[in-house]
Amino acid sequence: MAGVDFLLQAGDYVEFESLLRQVIARGAVVPTKASALAAHDLALLIFQEARSGSADALGQEASRREAEAARLLTGLGFGFRLAPSILGYARVVERGEPKTAGRPTSCAPLDDPPLVAALDGVLNASLLRDAQYAFRPDSSFWSFHGHPTPGFFSYNFPILSAYFDQEGHSLGQTGGHVIARVVRAVRPLLTARFPAVAHATSVEWWAHKRSRQASHQLHYDTDEHRLESGGGAHCPTVSCVVYLSQGDGNPTLVASHSLPGLLPGVEQGPQRAGGPRKRKESAGGSASPVLAEDAEAWLCRPTENRFLCFQGSLLHGVIPLRPPDPSSTKTPVSRKVSSKDRGPKERPPRVTLMLGFWADGVSLSPGYAGHFGAMSGSEDEDGGGDAKGRAPACQNRVQPENSDDEGGDEDQGEEFELGPNMPMPEFGVPWVEDELFGRSPAAETAAPGLASDDNEAEEQKAAPREVILEHIPRAWVPIPKGDGAGADGGRDGVFNGRKGAHFMGRWFTSHPREIDSQILSEPK
């Protein structure tokens, strides 16, 4: 399937579909894992090109293709899919400029804490430049960690270390590494919307650099060590996404679908203006659960310096990029790509910084604390013996650079494993010194002659503005079973089962609650 993946990256959807159909046809006689994957990908392609509406609005050909996609998926055992307005999200040219609520936001507490919220302009110009510099495409952060890694890894540091150094002195407006500065910028706004953030004691952070076409499967943010050791599912109080660049524009999805018992119920009344429905307690004092198949969802478009935040136990992911608009060609449903569009485009990647605000008790990975110094206070406050003794969930192996000193520590030449919630390194790691404590070269020419604290104070940035997210009343819709005929006219679809295939994305499912068991048994 490597060939078809390359075509997808190149944007050649016509040839991509042709090769998928060849693989499906070969599997019609003897179903294989490859043919099952091809059927899944073809159905996704069809549903992403189609728009919601009646058969007349879609046209006969588009309606026929949707029916074919439904037959492929039912043959694979799927019963639900993400709503048409999610997989077939409106393109930027269809929806115009990003909308805001038309008013600045503030740090005043909200009467109705939301499930999800978004703000534009949270980082001032200096901080945005420095964050973009730290995670620029050629940053040593990516090369040091061997990005893209085969599994997940993240770092964690105490919230207090974002405000004070090891001697207890205040870091001021611009002191500390860039992640600490971001935390100081967003935490007051977060606490106003999610009061429980005031009780968080540590911050987990990680970053993504996504190439063209990249998506991210639906998942939960969890304490993976605790989950693997049988301690159950625990999620951060609030999860956040800071968009440092836009990429191709495919949106982030957040659904009110949550693991049982981790999120209060959702009022099924009218949506309040500018935000999600508020939480509601039942008459008995406990929360009324929301059925997975009734979950609503919100789409957040990636825009530079946009900040997305949501309850940490909510299902979320990045929707795949849609094919080119068929109406822009002479053959409405052929998805032709003009010659100038063929081949991969050198576009800046989509770069995002993620934050998770945790209460006490999150389990730490050992990371490379034995190879380099860890930041003060990063150790497990409960002693950490058990957490430090467990193997990381992600088996990423990294070879650190040797010390510049002659006869440096032999341990620095050994491999170590990356994992979730690693203690934040303090010294001896080039990417920390060069990137997280570095400053963008552009900052050196901004307001020359002023100290760094004065630079940021001098910037009269506008107050962050609330973003009205696109609301989808029902995230999951049933897949029509049709007449049971497959793409080749066979009974019960081309496939009788998935043949052991593992489908990335979780855009389709036999039932929405099936996703929970899948996620809890797999790394994010």
C-alpha positions in Angstrom: 0.0 0.0 0.0 3.1 2.3 0.0 2.4 3.3 -3.6 -1.1 4.5 -2.9 0.0 6.3 0.1 2.5 8.2 -2.0 -0.2 9.2 -4.5 -2.3 10.5 -1.6 0.6 12.6 -0.4 1.0 13.9 -3.9 -2.7 14.8 -4.2 -3.4 12.5 -7.2 -6.8 11.3 -6.0 -7.8 9.9 -9.4 -4.8 7.5 -9.6 -5.2 6.8 -5.8 -8.8 5.6 -6.3 -7.8 3.5 -9.3 -5.1 1.6 -7.4 -7.5 1.2 -4.4 -10.0 -0.4 -6.7 -7.4 -2.8 -8.2 -6.5 -4.0 -4.7 -10.2 -4.4 -3.8 -10.8 -6.4 -7.0 -8.0 -8.8 -6.2 -9.5 -9.3 -2.8 -13.0 -10.1 -4.1 -11.8 -13.7 -4.8 -9.6 -14.2 -1.7 -10.1 -11.4 0.8 -6.9 -10.1 2.4 -5.8 -7.6 4.9 -4.7 -5.3 2.0 -8.0 -5.5 0.3 -9.8 -4.7 3.6 -7.6 -1.6 4.1 -8.2 -0.5 0.5 -12.0 -0.8 1.0 -11.8 1.3 4.1 -9.7 4.0 2.4 -12.0 4.1 -0.7 -15.0 4.6 1.5 -13.3 7.4 3.4 -12.3 9.0 0.1 -15.9 8.8 -1.2 -17.5 10.2 2.1 -15.0 13.0 2.2 -15.8 14.1 -1.4 -19.5 14.0 -0.8 -21.6 16.7 0.9 -24.6 16.2 3.1 -28.0 16.7 1.5 -30.7 15.0 -0.4 -30.1 12.6 -3.4 -31.2 15.4 -5.8 -28.7 17.8 -4.2 -25.9 15.4 -4.3 -26.6 14.1 -7.8 -27.2 10.6 -9.0 -23.5 9.7 -9.4 -22.5 11.1 -5.9 -25.5 9.3 -4.4 -24.4 6.0 -6.1 -20.9 6.4 -4.8 -22.1 7.0 -1.2 -24.2 3.8 -1.4 -21.1 2.0 -2.6 -19.1 3.3 0.3 -21.8 2.2 2.7 -21.7 -1.3 1.3 -18.0 -1.5 1.6 -18.1 -0.5 5.2 -21.0 -2.8 6.2 -19.0 -5.6 4.6 -16.2 -4.7 7.0 -18.5 -4.9 10.0 -18.9 -1.1 10.5 -22.3 0.3 11.6 -21.5 4.0 12.3 -19.5 6.7 10.7 -18.6 10.3 11.6 -21.3 12.8 10.4 -21.2 14.1 6.8 -20.4 17.6 8.1 -17.3 16.2 9.9 -15.7 14.0 7.2 -17.0 16.4 4.5 -16.2 19.6 6.5 -16.6 22.8 4.6 -13.4 24.0 3.0 -12.0 27.4 3.9 -13.2 28.9 0.6 -16.7 27.6 1.4 -16.9 29.0 4.8 -15.1 32.4 4.5 -12.8 33.8 7.2 -12.7 32.3 10.6 -15.5 33.7 12.8 -15.1 35.1 16.3 -17.7 36.1 18.8 -17.0 39.7 17.9 -15.9 40.6 21.4 -12.6 40.4 23.4 -12.4 37.8 26.1 -11.4 38.3 29.7 -10.2 36.4 32.7 -13.5 36.8 34.5 -15.0 33.4 35.4 -17.8 32.0 33.2 -21.2 31.1 34.8 -21.4 28.0 32.6 -18.1 26.1 32.3 -17.9 24.8 28.7 -16.8 21.5 27.4 -14.6 23.1 24.7 -13.5 26.7 23.9 -11.2 28.4 21.5 -9.4 31.8 21.5 -7.4 33.7 18.9 -4.4 35.8 19.8 -3.5 34.3 23.1 0.3 34.6 22.6 1.8 38.0 22.2 4.0 38.6 19.2 7.3 37.9 21.0 6.1 34.7 22.6 4.6 33.5 19.4 7.8 34.1 17.5 9.9 32.2 20.1 7.5 29.3 20.2 7.5 29.1 16.4 11.3 29.3 16.5 11.6 26.5 19.1 9.5 24.1 16.9 10.5 25.3 13.5 10.8 22.5 10.8 14.6 22.3 11.2 14.6 22.6 15.0 17.0 20.2 16.9 13.9 19.1 18.9 12.7 17.0 16.0 16.1 15.5 15.1 17.1 14.7 18.7 13.9 12.7 19.3 14.0 11.0 15.8 10.8 12.5 14.7 8.5 11.0 13.6 8.7 8.5 16.4 6.9 5.1 16.3 5.0 5.9 19.5 4.0 8.7 21.8 6.2 10.7 24.2 5.8 13.8 26.2 7.4 15.9 29.0 6.0 17.0 32.3 7.0 19.7 34.8 5.4 21.2 37.9 3.3 24.3 37.4 5.2 26.2 40.1 8.4 25.9 38.0 6.7 28.0 35.3 6.6 30.9 37.8 9.7 30.4 40.0 13.3 29.3 39.6 14.9 26.7 41.8 15.8 29.3 44.4 12.2 30.5 44.5 12.8 33.7 42.6 10.0 34.9 40.3 10.7 34.3 36.6 8.8 37.5 35.7 7.1 38.0 32.4 9.7 36.4 30.1 11.9 34.2 32.3 12.2 30.4 31.9 11.8 28.2 28.9 9.2 28.9 26.2 6.8 26.2 27.4 6.7 27.9 30.9 6.0 31.2 29.2 3.1 29.7 27.2 1.7 28.2 30.4 1.8 31.6 32.1 0.1 33.2 29.2 -2.8 30.7 28.9 -3.4 29.6 32.5 -5.4 32.7 33.6 -7.7 32.3 30.6 -8.1 28.6 31.2 -8.9 29.0 34.9 -11.7 31.4 34.0 -13.3 28.8 31.8 -12.3 25.6 33.6 -11.9 26.5 37.4 -10.5 23.1 38.2 -7.3 24.1 36.4 -6.5 26.2 39.5 -5.9 22.9 41.3 -3.6 21.4 38.6 -0.1 20.8 39.9 1.8 19.8 36.7 1.8 20.4 32.9 2.3 17.7 30.3 3.5 19.0 26.9 4.3 17.5 23.5 4.5 18.7 20.0 3.5 17.6 16.5 4.9 18.5 13.1 2.4 17.1 10.5 3.1 16.9 6.8 0.6 17.3 4.0 -2.5 15.0 4.3 -1.6 14.1 7.9 -4.4 13.4 10.3 -4.5 12.1 13.9 -6.8 9.2 14.9 -9.5 9.8 17.5 -8.1 9.2 20.9 -8.2 10.2 24.6 -5.4 11.9 26.5 -4.6 9.5 29.4 -2.1 8.6 32.1 -0.8 5.7 30.1 1.4 4.2 32.8 -1.5 4.0 35.2 -3.7 2.6 32.6 -1.2 -0.1 31.6 -0.6 -1.1 35.3 -4.3 -1.7 35.9 -5.0 1.6 37.6 -7.8 2.6 35.3 -8.2 5.5 32.9 -7.2 8.9 34.2 -7.2 12.0 32.1 -5.9 15.6 32.5 -8.2 18.2 33.8 -8.0 20.2 30.6 -6.2 19.5 27.3 -5.0 22.3 25.0 -3.8 22.8 21.5 -1.7 25.8 20.5 -1.6 26.2 16.7 1.8 27.6 15.7 1.1 27.2 12.0 -1.9 26.4 9.9 -0.8 23.6 7.6 -3.4 22.4 5.1 -6.4 23.5 7.2 -8.0 20.2 8.1 -9.8 20.7 11.4 -9.4 19.3 14.9 -12.5 17.4 16.1 -13.6 17.4 19.7 -16.6 15.3 20.7 -18.6 15.1 23.9 -17.9 11.4 23.8 -16.0 10.5 27.0 -15.0 7.4 28.9 -17.7 6.4 31.4 -17.5 8.2 34.7 -14.9 10.7 33.7 -17.1 13.6 32.5 -20.3 15.1 33.9 -23.4 14.8 31.6 -24.3 17.4 29.0 -27.5 19.3 29.0 -29.5 18.4 25.9 -31.1 21.8 25.6 -30.3 24.7 23.3 -26.7 25.5 22.7 -25.6 28.8 24.3 -24.3 31.4 21.9 -20.6 31.1 21.1 -19.9 27.8 22.9 -20.9 24.3 23.7 -23.8 23.2 25.8 -23.3 23.5 29.6 -22.9 20.6 32.0 -25.9 19.7 34.0 -26.3 17.7 37.2 -29.2 15.3 37.6 -31.8 15.8 40.3 -30.0 13.2 42.5 -26.8 15.2 42.4 -24.9 12.9 40.0 -24.3 13.6 36.4 -26.6 12.3 33.7 -24.5 10.3 31.2 -24.4 11.0 27.5 -24.8 8.0 25.2 -21.8 7.6 22.8 -24.1 7.5 19.8 -25.7 10.8 20.9 -22.4 12.7 21.3 -22.2 16.1 19.7 -19.0 17.5 18.3 -17.1 20.7 17.5 -14.6 21.5 14.7 -11.7 23.9 15.2 -9.9 25.2 12.2 -6.1 25.5 12.5 -5.1 29.2 12.4 -1.8 30.6 13.5 -1.9 31.6 17.2 -5.3 29.9 17.8 -5.7 28.2 21.2 -8.1 25.3 21.6 -9.0 24.0 25.1 -11.4 21.3 26.2 -12.2 18.9 29.1 -9.3 16.5 29.2 -11.5 13.3 29.0 -13.1 14.2 25.7 -12.5 12.2 22.5 -10.6 14.2 19.9 -8.4 13.9 16.8 -7.5 15.6 13.4 -9.8 14.9 10.5 -8.1 13.8 7.2 -7.6 16.4 4.5 -10.5 16.4 2.0 -9.9 15.8 -1.7 -10.0 18.8 -4.1 -13.3 20.4 -4.7 -15.0 18.5 -7.6 -16.9 21.6 -8.7 -13.6 23.2 -9.7 -13.2 20.7 -12.6 -15.2 19.9 -15.8 -16.0 16.4 -14.4 -17.8 17.1 -11.1 -17.1 13.8 -9.4 -13.8 12.7 -11.0 -11.7 14.6 -8.5 -9.2 15.5 -11.3 -6.0 17.2 -10.2 -4.5 19.7 -12.7 -1.0 19.1 -13.9 0.3 22.1 -11.9 -1.1 20.4 -8.7 0.4 17.0 -9.3 3.3 16.0 -7.1 4.0 16.9 -3.5 3.9 20.6 -2.7 6.5 22.2 -0.4 4.1 23.7 2.1 5.0 24.5 5.7 4.0 21.7 8.0 1.2 22.0 10.5 3.0 22.5 13.9 1.1 22.3 17.1 2.0 22.5 20.8 -0.2 20.4 23.2 -0.6 21.0 26.9 -2.3 18.8 29.5 -3.0 20.2 33.0 -2.8 17.4 35.6 -3.8 17.1 39.2 -1.6 15.1 41.7 -0.7 11.6 40.9 0.3 11.5 37.2 2.8 8.7 36.6 6.2 9.8 35.1 8.4 7.9 32.6 12.1 7.6 33.5 13.0 9.2 30.2 16.7 10.2 30.3 16.8 11.5 33.8 19.8 9.1 34.4 21.6 10.6 31.4 21.0 14.3 31.9 19.8 16.5 34.8 16.1 16.8 35.4 14.4 20.0 36.4 13.9 20.5 40.1 10.6 19.2 41.3 9.9 17.0 38.3 10.1 13.8 40.2 7.0 11.9 41.3 5.8 13.6 44.4 4.7 10.2 45.8 8.3 8.9 45.6 8.1 7.7 42.1 9.7 4.4 42.7 7.0 2.3 41.1 6.4 4.8 38.2 10.1 5.1 37.5 10.5 1.3 37.5 7.9 0.7 34.8 8.9 0.5 31.2 7.6 3.4 29.1 4.5 2.7 26.9 6.4 4.0 23.9 9.4 2.0 23.0 11.3 4.8 21.2 15.0 4.5 21.6 17.2 7.5 21.4 21.0 7.8 21.3 22.0 11.1 23.2 25.0 13.1 22.2 28.1 12.6 24.3 29.2 15.3 26.7 31.5 18.0 25.4 33.9 17.2 28.3 36.7 14.8 27.8 35.9 11.5 29.3 32.3 12.5 29.8 29.8 10.4 31.6 29.6 7.0 29.9 25.9 6.9 30.5 25.5 9.7 28.1 26.5 7.4 25.3 23.8 4.8 26.1 20.4 4.5 24.5 17.3 5.5 26.5 13.6 5.1 25.9 11.1 7.9 25.4 7.8 7.7 27.1 4.8 9.7 28.3 5.2 12.4 31.0 9.1 12.3 31.1 10.6 14.7 33.7 11.7 17.9 32.0 15.5 18.0 31.4 17.3 21.0 32.7 20.8 21.0 31.4 23.2 19.1 29.1 20.6 18.6 26.4 21.3 20.8 23.3 17.7 21.1 22.1 16.6 22.4 25.5 19.3 25.1 25.6 19.1 26.0 21.9 15.4 25.8 21.3 13.3 26.1 24.5 15.6 28.8 26.0 16.5 30.3 22.6 14.9 33.3 21.1 13.7 33.9 17.6 16.3 35.9 15.5 13.4 38.2 14.6 13.0 39.2 18.3 16.5 40.7 18.2 15.4 43.4 15.8 12.1 44.1 17.6 12.2 47.2 19.8 16.0 47.3 19.9 17.6 48.7 23.1 14.9 47.4 25.4 15.3 44.5 27.8 13.4 41.4 27.0 10.8 42.0 29.7 10.3 45.5 28.4 9.9 44.2 24.8 6.9 42.0 25.7 5.5 44.7 28.0 5.9 47.2 25.1 3.8 45.1 22.8 0.2 46.4 23.1 -1.4 43.2 21.9 -5.2 43.1 21.5 -7.1 41.0 24.0 -7.6 37.4 22.9 -10.9 36.9 21.1 -13.4 34.1 21.5 -13.8 31.8 18.4 -17.2 30.4 17.5 -16.5 26.7 16.8 -18.5 24.8 14.2 -21.0 22.7 16.1 -22.3 19.3 14.9 -25.4 18.2 16.9 -24.6 14.5 16.3 -21.1 13.3 15.8 -22.0 9.7 14.7 -24.6 8.6 12.2 -25.6 5.0 11.3 -24.3 3.6 8.0 -27.2 2.4 5.8 -27.1 -1.3 5.3 -28.5 -1.1 1.8 -29.3 -4.3 -0.1 -26.2 -6.2 1.0 -24.6 -6.2 -2.4 -20.9 -5.5 -2.6 -18.9 -3.2 -5.0 -18.7 -6.1 -7.4 -22.4 -7.1 -7.0 -21.5 -10.0 -4.6 -23.5 -10.8 -1.5 -22.7 -9.2 1.8 -20.0 -6.9 0.4 -16.6 -7.7 -1.0 -15.4 -8.8 2.4 -16.8 -11.0 5.0 -14.9 -9.5 7.9 -11.7 -7.4 8.4 -9.1 -10.2 7.8 -7.1 -8.9 10.8 -6.7 -5.4 9.3 -6.2 -2.5 11.8 -7.9 0.6 10.6 -6.2 3.9 11.6 -8.3 6.9 12.4 -11.5 5.4 13.9 -13.6 7.4 11.5 -15.9 4.3 11.3 -16.9 1.9 14.0 -19.3 -0.9 14.6 -20.6 1.2 17.5 -19.3 4.4 19.1 -18.8 2.7 22.4 -16.4 0.2 20.7 -13.9 3.0 20.4 -13.4 3.1 24.2 -12.2 -0.5 24.4 -10.0 0.0 21.4 -8.3 3.1 22.8 -7.9 1.6 26.3 -6.0 -1.4 24.7 -3.8 0.6 22.3 -1.3 3.4 22.7 -2.4 6.9 21.6 
